[in-house]
Amino acid sequence: MLSRLALRRAPRLALVRTKYTGPGNDIQASAVTIEETKNPKAMTPAKDLKFGHTFTDHMLTIPYNEKTGWGTPEIKPYQPLCLDPSATVFHYAFTLFEGTKAYIAPDGSIRLFRPDKNMERMNNSARRIALPEFDGDQLIELIKKLVKLDKKWIPTDKGYSLYLRPTLIGTEAALGVGPSKDALLFVIASPVGPYYPKGFKPVQLYATTEFVRAAPGGTGGYKLGANYAPGVVPQKAAAQHGYSQNLWLLGEEHALTEVGTMNLFVAFTKPDGTVEVVTPPLEDIVLPGVTRDSAMQLMRDHASGKINVPGWPEKLEVSERKLVMNDLVEAEKNGTLVEVFGTGTAAVVSAVDKIGYAGRDIAIPCGPEGQGMGDIAKGLLDRMEAIQTGVIESPWSVRAD
């Protein structure tokens, strides 16, 4: 039955405009109150940073009530939240989040990378689980104020950044499944180091057939907290088999969807020499990654001649289409498998050098010896990082100061 369902295109909630349409007030950045900390934290040396373990001096909070709408935004010292034990977030997983980063550009300015895309996706996730929508432009302005206040926490070393975690939770103090009458939107920030501190290392994937990450009509296409905890046990199982991450499959054909918590790309050589880079279609199953969208746009711009990315083939084609494991098996046999990589906010690009499937490993090329990733992945990583840090000027790189 699952295989039949997997072949159907599930209806997806229409992408929503980043505006609030409920009763009461929308978020108003101009109304923010700012309380600076009187007890600044000790700065963690950059070399000692561990992802998601160090947090800045301040945080942003915005309460919501169904009758009055969004309340006064507050930027205040980083502190614990005070929530009732019956809050809906604890019992029914009314929680969603985003992940984005702030960077220091060569001119010393603070840059955000495509924050409008995060706001669009965050509102879409909110709509999916009946949490309130909001004006994304106003939240971006508030995030700018937060990162300006905590600018000293943005590392300046190459490969370092300030990871931002906007989060929306249901806070109504009541048991019973239904829309949460109260909510809280908050943003915390964490300085992070490079994903590859000792050079690029490809990952090994375990093609998972015993677990399913998402199915048509479900919530796989939304960035909900409830999507992540169920992936921990499969990830541990992959590690026990000697692999780094899961390659999530769907249906009897073993259609490829995502890799770990990243979007997936597979490059093939076509008979005429064109390199086709394929990513699975969203179809309410795959998360619409901001890095995924950016990667596809950059590759299409290169193919059209709008930009030229060093190392990329002149004849490059980008496709969103269904891929099944047999496609990779056959491509390995006939020598047309060029490279495989994942994309996401944390790593930007992560190369794959083998996939465990049906009792054997599929070997994946990873570019010249010592490079650690194929030419397409490497060119994408270099271009993305240059845009994110303002080395290459782009509308995607948004000044925060």
C-alpha positions as CSV (number, residue, x, y, z in Angstrom):
1,M,0.0,0.0,0.0
2,L,2.8,2.4,0.8
3,S,4.4,2.0,-2.6
4,R,1.1,3.0,-4.2
5,L,0.7,6.0,-2.0
6,A,4.3,7.0,-2.7
7,L,3.6,7.2,-6.4
8,R,0.8,9.8,-5.8
9,R,1.5,13.5,-5.7
10,A,0.1,14.6,-2.3
11,P,-1.7,17.9,-2.2
12,R,0.5,20.5,-0.5
13,L,-0.7,23.5,1.5
14,A,-0.3,26.6,-0.7
15,L,2.8,28.7,0.3
16,V,1.5,31.5,2.4
17,R,2.5,35.1,2.3
18,T,4.6,36.2,5.3
19,K,1.7,38.2,6.8
20,Y,-0.5,37.7,9.8
21,T,-4.3,37.5,9.1
22,G,-5.7,36.7,12.5
23,P,-7.3,39.0,15.1
24,G,-5.3,41.6,17.0
25,N,-1.8,42.8,16.2
26,D,0.8,41.5,13.9
27,I,4.5,41.6,14.9
28,Q,5.8,45.2,15.1
29,A,9.5,45.5,15.1
30,S,9.3,49.2,16.0
31,A,7.6,48.3,19.3
32,V,10.6,46.2,20.5
33,T,12.0,46.7,24.0
34,I,15.7,46.0,24.5
35,E,17.2,45.1,27.8
36,E,21.0,44.7,27.6
37,T,22.6,42.2,29.9
38,K,24.4,43.4,33.0
39,N,26.4,40.2,33.2
40,P,28.0,39.4,29.8
41,K,29.1,35.9,29.3
42,A,32.7,34.8,28.9
43,M,33.5,34.4,25.2
44,T,34.3,30.8,24.2
45,P,37.5,30.6,22.1
46,A,36.7,29.9,18.5
47,K,38.7,26.6,18.5
48,D,36.6,25.3,21.4
49,L,33.2,25.9,19.8
50,K,30.9,22.9,19.6
51,F,27.8,23.2,17.4
52,G,24.8,24.4,19.4
53,H,26.5,24.4,22.8
54,T,27.4,28.1,23.2
55,F,24.8,30.9,23.2
56,T,25.1,34.6,23.0
57,D,24.2,37.2,25.7
58,H,20.7,38.0,24.4
59,M,17.5,36.4,22.9
60,L,14.3,37.6,21.3
61,T,10.9,36.7,22.5
62,I,7.4,37.5,21.1
63,P,4.2,36.2,22.9
64,Y,1.0,35.5,21.1
65,N,-2.6,35.1,22.2
66,E,-5.5,34.2,19.9
67,K,-7.6,37.2,21.0
68,T,-5.0,40.0,21.1
69,G,-2.6,38.7,18.4
70,W,1.2,39.2,18.7
71,G,2.5,41.0,21.8
72,T,5.5,43.3,22.4
73,P,8.8,41.9,21.1
74,E,11.5,41.8,23.7
75,I,15.3,41.5,23.3
76,K,16.6,40.6,26.7
77,P,19.4,38.7,28.4
78,Y,19.5,35.0,27.5
79,Q,17.5,33.1,30.1
80,P,15.3,30.0,30.6
81,L,11.7,30.0,29.5
82,C,8.9,29.7,32.0
83,L,6.2,27.3,30.7
84,D,3.4,25.5,32.4
85,P,3.8,21.7,32.5
86,S,0.6,21.3,30.6
87,A,1.8,23.5,27.7
88,T,0.8,22.1,24.3
89,V,4.4,22.1,23.1
90,F,5.2,19.3,25.6
91,H,2.3,17.0,24.9
92,Y,1.4,17.4,21.2
93,A,4.6,18.7,19.6
94,F,3.3,22.1,18.7
95,T,6.8,23.3,17.7
96,L,8.6,24.3,14.6
97,F,11.9,26.0,13.9
98,E,14.3,27.5,11.3
99,G,18.0,27.5,10.9
100,T,20.0,30.3,9.3
101,K,23.3,32.1,9.9
102,A,24.8,35.5,10.3
103,Y,28.3,36.3,8.9
104,I,30.9,39.0,9.1
105,A,31.7,40.3,5.6
106,P,35.2,41.6,4.6
107,D,33.9,45.2,5.1
108,G,32.9,44.4,8.7
109,S,29.2,44.4,8.0
110,I,26.8,41.7,9.3
111,R,25.2,39.6,6.6
112,L,22.1,37.3,6.6
113,F,21.6,34.7,3.9
114,R,18.2,34.8,2.2
115,P,16.2,35.3,5.4
116,D,13.0,35.9,3.5
117,K,13.1,32.2,2.4
118,N,13.3,31.1,6.1
119,M,10.3,33.3,6.9
120,E,8.3,31.9,4.1
121,R,9.0,28.3,5.2
122,M,8.4,29.2,8.9
123,N,5.0,30.5,8.1
124,N,4.2,27.5,6.0
125,S,5.2,25.2,8.8
126,A,3.1,27.3,11.3
127,R,0.1,27.0,9.0
128,R,0.5,23.2,8.9
129,I,0.2,22.7,12.6
130,A,-2.3,25.5,13.4
131,L,0.2,27.9,15.0
132,P,-0.1,31.6,14.2
133,E,1.5,33.2,11.1
134,F,3.3,36.5,11.2
135,D,4.9,39.2,9.1
136,G,8.2,37.8,8.1
137,D,9.7,41.2,7.2
138,Q,9.1,42.4,10.8
139,L,10.7,39.3,12.3
140,I,13.8,39.8,10.0
141,E,14.1,43.4,11.3
142,L,14.0,42.1,14.9
143,I,16.6,39.5,14.1
144,K,18.8,42.2,12.6
145,K,18.5,44.1,15.9
146,L,19.4,41.0,17.9
147,V,22.5,40.2,15.8
148,K,23.7,43.8,15.9
149,L,23.4,43.7,19.7
150,D,25.4,40.5,19.8
151,K,27.8,41.3,17.0
152,K,30.8,40.5,19.1
153,W,29.6,36.9,19.2
154,I,29.9,36.5,15.4
155,P,33.2,34.8,14.7
156,T,35.4,36.4,12.1
157,D,37.6,33.4,11.3
158,K,37.1,31.7,7.9
159,G,34.3,29.1,8.1
160,Y,32.8,30.5,11.3
161,S,29.4,32.1,11.7
162,L,26.6,32.8,14.1
163,Y,23.8,30.2,13.9
164,L,20.3,31.6,14.4
165,R,17.4,29.5,15.6
166,P,14.0,31.1,15.2
167,T,11.5,28.9,17.0
168,L,7.7,28.9,17.4
169,I,5.9,26.8,20.1
170,G,2.4,26.4,21.4
171,T,2.2,27.5,25.1
172,E,-1.5,27.2,26.0
173,A,-1.7,25.6,29.5
174,A,-4.3,22.9,28.7
175,L,-4.5,19.3,27.8
176,G,-6.5,18.2,24.8
177,V,-5.6,18.2,21.1
178,G,-6.6,21.3,19.3
179,P,-5.2,24.7,18.1
180,S,-3.0,26.3,20.8
181,K,-4.6,29.6,22.0
182,D,-1.2,30.9,23.1
183,A,2.2,30.7,21.5
184,L,5.7,32.0,21.8
185,L,8.1,32.9,19.1
186,F,11.7,33.2,20.2
187,V,15.1,33.5,18.6
188,I,18.4,32.3,20.1
189,A,21.9,32.5,18.6
190,S,25.0,30.3,18.8
191,P,28.5,30.9,17.4
192,V,29.6,27.9,15.4
193,G,32.8,26.7,13.7
194,P,33.4,25.2,10.3
195,Y,31.6,21.9,9.5
196,Y,34.9,20.5,8.3
197,P,37.5,21.9,10.7
198,K,40.2,19.4,9.5
199,G,39.4,19.3,5.8
200,F,36.5,17.9,3.8
201,K,35.4,14.4,4.8
202,P,32.8,12.6,2.7
203,V,30.0,10.8,4.6
204,Q,28.8,7.3,4.2
205,L,25.1,6.6,3.8
206,Y,23.0,3.6,4.8
207,A,20.1,3.2,2.5
208,T,17.3,2.7,5.1
209,T,14.5,0.3,4.2
210,E,13.2,-0.4,7.7
211,F,12.3,3.1,8.6
212,V,10.5,5.9,6.7
213,R,11.2,9.6,7.3
214,A,8.1,10.9,5.5
215,A,5.1,9.9,3.4
216,P,2.7,11.6,1.0
217,G,0.2,13.8,2.9
218,G,2.4,13.9,6.0
219,T,4.6,16.6,7.5
220,G,8.0,15.8,5.9
221,G,7.9,19.0,3.8
222,Y,7.7,21.2,6.9
223,K,10.4,22.0,9.5
224,L,8.6,20.7,12.5
225,G,10.3,19.5,15.7
226,A,8.2,16.3,15.5
227,N,10.1,15.3,12.3
228,Y,13.5,15.0,14.0
229,A,13.3,12.9,17.1
230,P,12.0,9.8,15.1
231,G,15.2,10.0,13.0
232,V,17.5,9.4,15.9
233,V,17.0,5.6,16.3
234,P,17.5,5.1,12.5
235,Q,20.6,7.2,12.6
236,K,22.0,5.0,15.5
237,A,21.1,1.9,13.5
238,A,23.1,3.4,10.5
239,A,26.1,4.0,12.8
240,Q,25.9,0.4,14.0
241,H,26.2,-0.7,10.4
242,G,29.3,1.6,10.0
243,Y,27.7,4.5,8.2
244,S,27.4,8.2,9.0
245,Q,23.9,9.0,8.0
246,N,20.6,7.5,6.6
247,L,19.6,7.7,3.0
248,W,15.9,7.9,3.3
249,L,13.9,5.8,0.9
250,L,10.2,5.5,0.1
251,G,8.0,2.7,-1.3
252,E,8.8,-0.6,-2.9
253,E,10.9,1.0,-5.6
254,H,13.1,2.6,-2.9
255,A,12.7,6.1,-4.2
256,L,15.4,8.5,-2.8
257,T,14.1,11.4,-0.7
258,E,16.6,13.0,1.7
259,V,20.0,12.2,3.3
260,G,20.1,12.6,7.1
261,T,18.6,16.0,7.6
262,M,19.8,17.4,4.3
263,N,18.5,17.6,0.8
264,L,20.0,15.2,-1.8
265,F,21.7,15.7,-5.2
266,V,23.0,13.1,-7.6
267,A,25.1,13.9,-10.7
268,F,25.1,11.6,-13.8
269,T,26.9,11.9,-17.1
270,K,24.6,11.7,-20.1
271,P,25.5,10.2,-23.5
272,D,26.2,13.6,-25.0
273,G,28.6,14.5,-22.2
274,T,26.2,16.7,-20.3
275,V,26.3,16.4,-16.5
276,E,22.8,16.1,-15.1
277,V,22.4,17.0,-11.5
278,V,19.2,15.5,-10.1
279,T,17.4,16.3,-6.9
280,P,14.2,14.5,-5.8
281,P,10.9,16.5,-6.1
282,L,9.4,18.0,-3.0
283,E,5.9,16.6,-3.3
284,D,5.1,17.3,0.4
285,I,7.8,14.7,1.4
286,V,11.1,16.5,1.0
287,L,11.9,19.7,3.0
288,P,12.1,22.7,0.7
289,G,15.7,23.6,1.8
290,V,17.0,27.2,1.3
291,T,20.4,25.8,0.4
292,R,18.7,23.3,-2.0
293,D,16.9,26.2,-3.8
294,S,20.1,28.3,-3.9
295,A,22.1,25.4,-5.3
296,M,19.6,24.7,-8.0
297,Q,19.5,28.4,-9.0
298,L,23.3,28.7,-9.1
299,M,23.7,25.6,-11.3
300,R,21.0,26.9,-13.6
301,D,22.7,30.3,-13.8
302,H,25.9,28.6,-14.7
303,A,24.2,26.4,-17.3
304,S,22.7,29.6,-18.9
305,G,26.0,31.5,-18.9
306,K,24.8,34.0,-16.4
307,I,27.7,33.1,-14.0
308,N,30.7,30.9,-14.4
309,V,31.7,28.6,-11.5
310,P,35.2,27.2,-11.7
311,G,35.3,23.4,-12.0
312,W,31.8,23.1,-13.3
313,P,31.2,21.5,-16.7
314,E,30.0,23.8,-19.5
315,K,27.2,21.4,-20.3
316,L,25.3,21.3,-17.0
317,E,21.7,20.4,-16.5
318,V,19.5,20.5,-13.3
319,S,16.5,18.3,-12.9
320,E,13.9,17.7,-10.2
321,R,12.7,14.2,-10.8
322,K,12.1,10.9,-9.2
323,L,15.2,8.8,-8.4
324,V,15.2,5.1,-7.3
325,M,18.0,3.1,-5.9
326,N,18.3,1.1,-9.1
327,D,19.2,4.3,-10.9
328,L,22.3,4.5,-8.8
329,V,23.1,0.8,-9.0
330,E,23.0,1.0,-12.8
331,A,24.9,4.2,-13.0
332,E,27.7,2.7,-10.9
333,K,27.9,-0.3,-13.2
334,N,28.0,1.7,-16.4
335,G,30.3,4.5,-15.1
336,T,27.9,7.4,-15.4
337,L,27.7,8.2,-11.7
338,V,29.6,11.4,-11.2
339,E,29.0,12.4,-7.5
340,V,26.5,12.5,-4.7
341,F,26.1,15.2,-2.1
342,G,23.7,16.7,0.4
343,T,22.9,20.4,1.1
344,G,21.8,22.2,4.3
345,T,22.4,25.2,6.5
346,A,25.0,23.5,8.8
347,A,27.4,22.0,6.3
348,V,26.2,23.9,3.2
349,V,27.5,20.9,1.1
350,S,28.4,17.4,2.3
351,A,29.9,14.9,-0.1
352,V,29.1,11.2,-0.1
353,D,31.6,8.5,-1.0
354,K,29.6,5.3,-0.5
355,I,26.0,4.1,0.0
356,G,25.3,0.8,1.7
357,Y,22.4,-0.9,0.0
358,A,21.1,-4.4,-0.3
359,G,24.1,-5.9,1.4
360,R,26.8,-4.1,-0.6
361,D,28.4,-0.7,-1.0
362,I,27.9,1.6,-4.0
363,A,31.1,3.5,-4.5
364,I,30.7,7.2,-5.2
365,P,33.4,9.3,-6.9
366,C,34.7,12.2,-4.7
367,G,36.8,14.3,-7.1
368,P,40.6,14.6,-7.3
369,E,42.6,12.9,-4.6
370,G,42.7,15.0,-1.4
371,Q,39.8,17.3,-2.4
372,G,37.2,15.3,-0.4
373,M,34.3,16.1,-2.7
374,G,33.5,16.2,-6.4
375,D,33.9,19.3,-8.5
376,I,30.3,20.2,-8.5
377,A,30.0,20.0,-4.7
378,K,33.3,21.9,-4.3
379,G,32.3,24.6,-6.7
380,L,28.9,24.9,-5.0
381,L,30.4,25.2,-1.5
382,D,32.9,27.8,-2.6
383,R,30.3,29.9,-4.4
384,M,27.8,29.7,-1.6
385,E,30.2,30.6,1.1
386,A,31.5,33.6,-0.9
387,I,27.9,34.9,-1.3
388,Q,27.0,34.2,2.4
389,T,30.0,36.1,3.7
390,G,29.7,39.0,1.2
391,V,32.9,38.2,-0.7
392,I,30.6,38.0,-3.8
393,E,27.9,40.6,-3.7
394,S,24.4,39.2,-4.2
395,P,20.8,40.1,-3.3
396,W,20.9,36.9,-1.3
397,S,23.3,38.5,1.1
398,V,21.3,40.8,3.3
399,R,23.0,43.5,5.4
400,A,21.9,43.5,9.0
401,D,23.6,46.7,10.1
